[in-house]
Amino acid sequence: MIYYICLDNTNTTHNNIIMKVHNFSAGPCILPQVVFEKMAQACLDFNNSGTSILEISHRRKDAVEVIDTARALVKDLMNVPETHDVLFMQGGASLQFPTVAYNLLKEGGKAAYAQTGKWAENAIKEAKRFGEIEIVASSKDKNYNYIPKNYTIPTDVDYFHCTSNNTIFGTQIKEFPNSPVPVVCDMSSDILSRKIDVSKFGAIYAGAQKNMGPAGSAVAIVQKDLLGKTGRNIPDYLNWDTHIKKESSFNTWPVIAIYGVMLNLQWLKEQGGVEAIAKINTEKAETVYAEIDRNGLFTGTAETEDRSQMNATFVLNNEILKTEFDELLKEAGVVSLAGHRDVGGYRASMYNALPLESVQVLVEVMKRFEQKFG
């Protein structure tokens, strides 16, 4: 059995030996240990105030500083232009599905969507409640194992919606299409993992529980001059303009969740920002995909050119050996590697906070498995 001294991740005890856990959870997912430590301390005593962050008013000065700092860090790390604003809401990305249509799909209008996975399907389902939806590209014919290309975005739609990374199926858009209309993108599972040009998007949104922080909030980055043009009577909470005007404090926001986001963004900035973490993410992805392709006991499920850097999906070529492989993973402290039921097999989720060391441990397990059963 292999044991590791715990450096920065979750750990468990076995026979009085501390074993490092390598957490490949698809979300909620791994966060830096320093974030957990500071959040834990804040739950006991926030800013030496004698009160827990769980019990303070979201209007208190040091709480307001948390959300203001989180918004400022998103702007800084993603180089958000003045034409756009950053707002935090609740409900995760799922609540943003109807929010997008409320704010951008005109009464009697039409929108175009790319259908590349389960969450894109859900976004389409919600948008259809508001108007005509044209699916201009789909990879459903092959169980979403590739990203459609060479499709045409109509000029007579109010916006084009896509999902940048498909967590379940392990695919990722490498180049965003040139669009004659505003592009809206669900970046829940790869936001802040690579550099993008925010100015090319009408709106970007993401649930926090992948690369941003703990579950409980969502971020939207919105081009301000697109708002107020749908002719709809939008409920206040679902109106992006409400949250822009109230600086994300329209209602009681989840202070502890946004505090986690703020801490995680500070950690990312300390690592060198998005550009620096992107290099590490590329190395992690290349390391695990190289082993999947080399090792005759495994097969990747996504088309090679569309493989996600965040979620590597693969299957055993011989399912009879599943118990043996799972036991080796357990012995090495590799957890949460099971694939989604729509794909099966395994899914290695490699978000920003997952260290390269964890990927190397996974690869070593795969090699040992080959030596034993190959």
WOKABEL-V57671 format. One record per helix or strand. SS is the DSSP state (~ for helix, > for strand). FROM is the first residue (numbers start at 1). TO is the last residue. Records with the same first field share a line. If there is no record, write none. Layout:
BEGIN
SS=FROM-TO + FROM-TO
END
This chain:
BEGIN
>=11-14 + 17-20 + 22-23 + 84-89 + 110-115 + 132-138 + 160-163 + 165-166 + 171-172 + 183-186 + 203-207 + 218-223 + 298-300 + 307-307 + 311-316 + 334-335 + 338-338 + 346-349
~=33-44 + 61-78 + 92-104 + 118-127 + 140-142 + 198-200 + 224-226 + 236-238 + 240-245 + 255-270 + 273-294 + 304-306 + 319-332 + 356-373
END
